[in-house]
Amino acid sequence: VNTMETACLIVHGANDPAVALPDAARLLSLPDQVHSILLEGCGHFPMLDESKTFNRLMTDFLLLESGDSPRVLQVKGEWKRRVR
């Protein structure tokens, strides 16, 4: 039995030349406390390529309540201030 109590977020760049993406079956077999997010248009360094998106994901991840699954996290559109 694979039990994991600590939440884990895996962020992949879709265009990473150094690390191959895990196959869909592998991702589906991850425990509930593990979540994988693919960032389109990113390479090996999604924290640099898409820093705003990456930082928002990390902030949301760190704000999860203890015991909550990270699978509730998703990439959100950038909030834009309304200009009149």
C-alpha positions as a printed NumPy array, in Angstrom:
array([[  0.   ,   0.   ,   0.   ],
       [  1.396,   3.371,  -1.03 ],
       [  0.302,   5.964,   1.486],
       [  1.585,   9.485,   1.364],
       [  0.574,  12.107,   3.87 ],
       [  2.557,  15.089,   2.589],
       [  1.179,  17.   ,  -0.383],
       [  3.419,  17.143,  -3.443],
       [  3.064,  19.312,  -6.551],
       [  4.964,  18.389,  -9.717],
       [  5.228,  21.128, -12.359],
       [  6.416,  20.152, -15.852],
       [  7.301,  22.309, -18.821],
       [  5.656,  20.885, -21.953],
       [  8.747,  21.625, -24.057],
       [ 11.393,  20.369, -21.622],
       [ 14.302,  18.977, -23.676],
       [ 16.004,  17.452, -20.613],
       [ 13.206,  15.608, -18.774],
       [ 10.639,  13.446, -20.555],
       [  7.033,  13.84 , -19.45 ],
       [  5.613,  10.87 , -17.555],
       [  3.006,   8.907, -19.459],
       [ -0.684,   9.333, -18.656],
       [ -0.978,   5.932, -16.938],
       [  1.857,   6.828, -14.577],
       [  0.24 ,  10.169, -13.71 ],
       [ -3.113,   8.504, -13.015],
       [ -1.442,   6.052, -10.632],
       [ -0.053,   8.795,  -8.38 ],
       [ -1.411,   8.947,  -4.799],
       [ -4.127,  11.531,  -4.051],
       [ -1.603,  13.758,  -2.286],
       [  0.447,  14.134,  -5.488],
       [ -0.623,  16.38 ,  -8.344],
       [  1.107,  17.034, -11.65 ],
       [  0.57 ,  20.188, -13.694],
       [  1.83 ,  20.703, -17.252],
       [  2.676,  24.255, -18.3  ],
       [  2.36 ,  24.746, -22.038],
       [  5.028,  26.83 , -23.713],
       [  7.601,  26.132, -20.994],
       [ 10.908,  24.348, -21.215],
       [ 13.084,  22.949, -18.443],
       [ 12.624,  25.999, -16.209],
       [  8.894,  26.761, -15.858],
       [  9.715,  28.992, -12.872],
       [ 11.57 ,  31.278, -15.302],
       [  9.577,  30.74 , -18.513],
       [  6.19 ,  31.377, -16.887],
       [  7.164,  32.959, -13.581],
       [  3.784,  34.565, -12.811],
       [  1.882,  31.332, -13.427],
       [  4.45 ,  29.255, -11.553],
       [  4.501,  31.63 ,  -8.573],
       [  0.707,  31.65 ,  -8.386],
       [  0.666,  27.839,  -8.395],
       [  3.279,  27.743,  -5.624],
       [  1.361,  30.291,  -3.56 ],
       [ -1.886,  28.327,  -3.937],
       [ -0.032,  25.115,  -3.071],
       [  1.522,  26.608,   0.065],
       [ -1.866,  27.959,   1.178],
       [ -3.518,  24.517,   1.08 ],
       [ -4.919,  23.422,   4.411],
       [ -3.186,  20.472,   6.021],
       [ -4.638,  17.253,   4.625],
       [ -6.12 ,  18.887,   1.501],
       [ -5.227,  17.252,  -1.783],
       [ -3.214,  19.393,  -4.201],
       [ -5.432,  18.033,  -6.989],
       [ -7.721,  21.016,  -6.422],
       [ -5.   ,  23.255,  -7.881],
       [ -5.202,  24.378, -11.479],
       [ -3.598,  26.941, -13.74 ],
       [ -5.672,  30.102, -13.546],
       [ -5.873,  32.894, -16.063],
       [ -3.97 ,  35.995, -15.176],
       [ -6.047,  38.494, -13.212],
       [ -6.197,  41.788, -15.033],
       [ -7.104,  45.064, -13.439],
       [-10.013,  46.785, -15.044],
       [ -9.046,  50.173, -16.441],
       [-11.766,  52.771, -16.975]])
